[in-house]
């Protein structure tokens, strides 16, 4: 191949053109700036994190949870071993005898089986990683002890224990932060579900989003988010920037377009334990904006095009 490498052109190296140049670009590409029917909406998201400030966890409750879930805070014993596997029992016995007489396990592996230390090294394992016949013997053995030959379905196995990482139990003090985080998440989710009916009642009474977030259900400020010019296809339009894809689920988009104008949607589940309420503010007709309205957007697209040309 032959190739040539050039530096990427910076937008700062391109001088802004006169408005008449931009207007010509606009007229040549007028369809790029045409807007379909769109909607402007407000929405709130309701999820367990909103209720976390209502959760109070006592030391007693934490300790009870620790006792219940203690098995989650125990690290089983692990061992690092050397392993040789052969189909030849005589060779296996000769290997074991040589090691028993003082020959280094690694050297014997090279001499008898042409295996390097890397070949025979098994990473950190627990007792369930070994064949059942080998497991008990290996995990009952002492550090540096050689075990075998043991007949398994793979052949005759010989092991050497080179490191023991003993069983470890994480104390309550070390586990308490993890326990507390899990409990807060669990209880705040329960509070969310306890309040869903109350939120439905507020909707039935005709409350708007502002009135709902100021209700006694929530003990913290909840932001009301706003989206403008959302199309049925899920594109978000702007006079100043290029259109972009709505970064929400299909269920969210359906909620925007299935809700009546100046009304609030039913509670919509977007994913696990996450609910939204959408209020449709207005619907914008399909229209073609003039150059002056979209001039900044035209400039950005002209600039991107100019970089490609240069």
C-alpha positions as CSV (number, residue, x, y, z in Angstrom):
1,X,0.0,0.0,0.0
2,X,0.9,3.7,-0.3
3,X,-0.7,6.1,2.1
4,X,-0.5,9.7,3.2
5,X,-1.2,11.1,6.6
6,X,-2.6,14.6,7.1
7,X,-3.6,16.5,10.2
8,X,-7.3,16.9,10.9
9,X,-8.5,20.4,10.1
10,X,-9.5,22.4,13.1
11,X,-12.7,24.5,12.9
12,X,-10.7,27.3,14.4
13,X,-8.6,27.4,11.1
14,X,-11.7,28.2,9.1
15,X,-13.0,31.8,9.0
16,X,-16.7,32.3,9.5
17,X,-18.3,33.2,6.1
18,X,-20.6,36.1,5.3
19,X,-24.3,35.6,6.0
20,X,-25.0,35.5,2.3
21,X,-22.8,32.4,2.0
22,X,-24.6,30.7,4.8
23,X,-28.0,31.7,3.4
24,X,-27.1,30.1,0.1
25,X,-26.1,26.9,2.0
26,X,-29.5,27.1,3.8
27,X,-31.4,27.4,0.5
28,X,-29.5,24.5,-1.1
29,X,-30.2,22.3,1.9
30,X,-33.5,23.6,3.1
31,X,-35.0,20.2,3.8
32,X,-32.4,19.6,6.5
33,X,-34.1,22.3,8.6
34,X,-37.7,21.3,8.1
35,X,-39.4,20.3,11.4
36,X,-42.1,17.6,11.6
37,X,-44.9,17.7,14.2
38,X,-43.2,17.8,17.6
39,X,-44.1,18.1,21.2
40,X,-42.8,20.0,24.2
41,X,-43.0,18.0,27.5
42,X,-42.2,18.2,31.1
43,X,-41.5,15.0,33.1
44,X,-40.4,13.7,36.5
45,X,-38.6,10.4,37.3
46,X,-39.6,8.5,40.4
47,X,-37.2,5.8,41.6
48,X,-36.0,4.3,44.9
49,X,-33.1,6.8,45.3
50,X,-35.7,9.6,45.9
51,X,-36.8,7.9,49.1
52,X,-33.4,7.0,50.5
53,X,-33.5,10.1,52.8
54,X,-36.5,8.5,54.5
55,X,-34.7,5.3,55.4
56,X,-33.4,5.0,59.0
57,X,-31.4,1.9,59.8
58,X,-30.4,1.0,63.4
59,X,-27.3,-0.8,64.4
60,X,-29.5,-3.7,65.6
61,X,-31.0,-4.1,62.2
62,X,-27.6,-4.1,60.5
63,X,-26.4,-6.8,62.9
64,X,-29.5,-8.9,62.3
65,X,-28.9,-8.6,58.5
66,X,-25.2,-9.5,59.0
67,X,-26.1,-12.7,60.8
68,X,-28.7,-13.6,58.2
69,X,-26.3,-13.1,55.3
70,X,-23.1,-14.1,57.0
71,X,-22.3,-16.7,54.4
72,X,-21.9,-13.8,51.8
73,X,-19.1,-12.4,53.9
74,X,-17.0,-15.5,54.1
75,X,-14.1,-16.1,51.7
76,X,-13.5,-19.8,51.3
77,X,-9.9,-21.2,51.5
78,X,-8.0,-21.1,48.3
79,X,-4.7,-22.8,47.4
80,X,-2.1,-22.4,44.7
81,X,-0.6,-25.7,43.5
82,X,1.6,-27.4,41.0
83,X,0.0,-30.2,39.0
84,X,1.3,-33.0,36.9
85,X,-1.0,-35.3,34.9
86,X,0.2,-38.5,33.2
87,X,-1.3,-41.7,31.9
88,X,1.8,-43.7,32.9
89,X,1.6,-44.9,36.6
90,X,5.2,-46.1,36.6
91,X,6.4,-42.7,35.5
92,X,4.2,-41.0,38.0
93,X,5.6,-43.2,40.8
94,X,9.2,-42.5,39.7
95,X,8.5,-38.8,39.6
96,X,7.0,-38.9,43.1
97,X,10.0,-41.0,44.5
98,X,12.5,-38.5,43.0
99,X,10.7,-35.5,44.6
100,X,10.4,-37.4,47.9
101,X,14.2,-37.8,47.9
102,X,14.7,-34.1,47.7
103,X,14.5,-33.2,43.9
104,X,12.7,-30.0,43.3
105,X,9.2,-30.5,41.9
106,X,9.8,-28.0,39.1
107,X,13.1,-29.7,38.1
108,X,11.5,-33.2,38.1
109,X,8.6,-31.9,36.0
110,X,11.1,-30.7,33.4
111,X,13.1,-34.0,33.5
112,X,10.3,-36.5,33.5
113,X,7.6,-34.6,31.4
114,X,9.4,-31.8,29.7
115,X,7.1,-29.3,31.4
116,X,8.1,-25.8,32.5
117,X,7.1,-24.2,35.8
118,X,4.5,-22.2,33.9
119,X,3.0,-25.4,32.5
120,X,2.5,-27.0,35.9
121,X,1.4,-23.9,37.8
122,X,-2.4,-23.8,38.6
123,X,-3.8,-20.4,39.7
124,X,-5.6,-19.8,42.9
125,X,-8.3,-22.5,43.2
126,X,-10.9,-23.6,45.7
127,X,-11.8,-27.2,46.5
128,X,-14.6,-27.3,43.9
129,X,-12.1,-26.6,41.1
130,X,-10.5,-30.0,41.4
131,X,-11.8,-33.5,40.7
132,X,-13.6,-34.9,43.7
133,X,-11.0,-37.6,44.3
134,X,-8.2,-35.0,44.5
135,X,-10.0,-32.2,46.3
136,X,-10.1,-33.6,49.8
137,X,-6.5,-34.8,49.8
138,X,-5.1,-31.6,48.3
139,X,-7.0,-29.4,50.8
140,X,-6.1,-31.5,53.8
141,X,-2.4,-31.4,52.9
142,X,0.1,-29.0,54.4
143,X,2.1,-26.3,52.7
144,X,4.8,-27.7,50.4
145,X,3.4,-31.2,50.7
146,X,3.3,-33.4,47.6
147,X,0.1,-35.4,47.1
148,X,-0.4,-38.3,44.7
149,X,-0.4,-40.0,42.4
150,X,-4.2,-39.9,42.5
151,X,-6.1,-41.8,39.7
152,X,-8.8,-39.6,38.2
153,X,-10.7,-39.7,34.9
154,X,-7.9,-37.6,33.4
155,X,-5.1,-39.9,34.4
156,X,-2.7,-39.9,37.4
157,X,-2.4,-36.6,39.1
158,X,0.4,-35.4,41.4
159,X,0.1,-32.1,43.2
160,X,2.3,-29.8,45.3
161,X,0.8,-27.2,47.6
162,X,2.8,-24.0,47.1
163,X,0.6,-21.4,48.8
164,X,-2.4,-21.5,51.2
165,X,-4.9,-18.6,51.4
166,X,-6.9,-19.5,54.5
167,X,-10.7,-19.1,54.9
168,X,-11.5,-15.5,55.8
169,X,-14.6,-14.1,57.5
170,X,-15.3,-10.4,56.9
171,X,-16.2,-8.8,60.3
172,X,-19.4,-6.9,60.9
173,X,-17.4,-3.7,61.1
174,X,-15.9,-4.2,57.7
175,X,-19.2,-5.4,56.2
176,X,-21.5,-2.7,57.7
177,X,-21.1,-0.2,54.8
178,X,-22.0,-2.8,52.3
179,X,-24.9,-4.1,54.5
180,X,-26.2,-0.5,54.9
181,X,-26.1,0.3,51.2
182,X,-28.1,-2.9,50.4
183,X,-30.6,-2.2,53.1
184,X,-31.1,1.4,52.0
185,X,-31.7,0.3,48.5
186,X,-34.1,-2.5,49.6
187,X,-36.1,-0.3,52.0
188,X,-36.3,2.7,49.7
189,X,-37.7,0.4,47.0
190,X,-40.4,-0.8,49.4
191,X,-41.2,2.9,50.2
192,X,-41.5,3.6,46.5
193,X,-44.0,0.8,46.0
194,X,-46.0,1.8,49.1
195,X,-46.4,5.3,47.6
196,X,-47.4,4.4,44.0
197,X,-51.1,4.2,44.9
198,X,-50.8,7.7,46.6
199,X,-49.3,9.1,43.4
200,X,-52.1,7.5,41.4
201,X,-54.6,9.2,43.7
202,X,-52.9,12.6,43.2
203,X,-53.2,12.1,39.4
204,X,-56.9,11.1,39.7
205,X,-57.5,14.4,41.6
206,X,-56.1,16.4,38.7
207,X,-52.8,17.6,40.3
208,X,-50.1,18.8,38.0
209,X,-46.4,17.9,38.2
210,X,-45.6,20.8,40.4
211,X,-48.3,19.9,42.9
212,X,-47.3,16.3,42.9
213,X,-43.6,16.9,43.7
214,X,-44.6,19.3,46.5
215,X,-46.9,16.7,48.1
216,X,-46.1,14.9,51.4
217,X,-45.0,11.8,49.6
218,X,-41.6,13.2,48.8
219,X,-39.3,14.6,51.5
220,X,-36.9,16.1,49.0
221,X,-36.8,18.3,46.0
222,X,-37.5,16.5,42.7
223,X,-36.4,18.2,39.5
224,X,-38.9,18.7,36.7
225,X,-37.1,18.0,33.4
226,X,-38.1,19.5,30.1
227,X,-37.8,18.3,26.5
228,X,-38.6,20.4,23.5
229,X,-39.5,19.5,19.9
230,X,-39.6,15.7,20.3
231,X,-40.9,14.0,17.1
232,X,-42.9,10.8,16.8
233,X,-39.8,9.1,15.4
234,X,-37.8,9.9,18.6
235,X,-35.7,12.7,17.1
236,X,-35.2,15.9,19.1
237,X,-35.1,19.0,17.0
238,X,-33.5,22.4,17.7
239,X,-33.1,25.7,15.9
240,X,-29.5,26.1,17.1
241,X,-28.2,22.6,16.8
242,X,-28.6,19.5,14.6
243,X,-31.4,17.1,15.5
244,X,-30.4,14.2,17.8
245,X,-31.8,10.9,18.9
246,X,-33.9,11.0,22.1
247,X,-31.8,9.3,24.8
248,X,-34.8,7.5,26.3
249,X,-36.6,4.2,26.0
250,X,-39.3,3.5,23.5
251,X,-41.8,3.3,26.3
252,X,-40.9,6.9,27.2
253,X,-41.4,8.1,23.6
254,X,-44.8,6.3,23.5
255,X,-45.8,8.0,26.7
256,X,-45.1,11.4,25.1
257,X,-47.4,10.7,22.1
258,X,-50.1,8.7,23.9
259,X,-50.8,11.5,26.4
260,X,-53.4,14.2,25.6
261,X,-52.3,17.8,25.3
262,X,-52.1,19.6,28.6
263,X,-52.6,16.3,30.4
264,X,-50.3,14.1,32.6
265,X,-49.6,10.5,31.6
266,X,-50.3,7.5,33.8
267,X,-47.3,6.2,35.8
268,X,-45.0,4.7,33.1
269,X,-42.4,2.1,34.0
270,X,-39.3,2.6,31.9
271,X,-37.2,-0.2,33.6
272,X,-37.0,-2.0,36.9
273,X,-38.2,0.3,39.8
274,X,-38.1,3.4,37.7
275,X,-41.3,5.3,36.9
276,X,-42.0,8.5,35.0
277,X,-44.8,11.0,34.7
278,X,-45.0,13.0,31.5
279,X,-46.9,16.3,31.1
280,X,-47.5,17.4,27.5
281,X,-47.1,21.2,27.4
282,X,-47.7,21.9,23.7
283,X,-47.7,20.4,20.2
284,X,-45.8,22.1,17.4
285,X,-47.0,22.0,13.8
286,X,-44.9,20.8,10.9
287,X,-43.0,23.9,9.6
288,X,-40.1,25.2,7.7
289,X,-38.1,27.8,9.7
290,X,-36.5,30.7,7.9
291,X,-32.8,31.3,7.6
292,X,-32.6,33.9,10.5
293,X,-34.2,31.4,12.9
294,X,-31.8,28.6,12.2
295,X,-28.7,30.6,11.3
296,X,-26.5,29.2,14.0
297,X,-27.4,25.7,13.1
298,X,-26.7,26.4,9.4
299,X,-23.3,27.8,10.3
300,X,-22.4,24.6,12.3
301,X,-23.4,22.4,9.4
302,X,-21.7,24.6,6.8
303,X,-18.5,24.4,9.0
304,X,-18.7,20.6,9.3
305,X,-19.1,20.4,5.5
306,X,-16.3,22.8,4.9
307,X,-13.9,20.7,7.0
308,X,-14.7,17.7,4.9
309,X,-14.2,19.6,1.7
310,X,-10.8,21.0,2.8
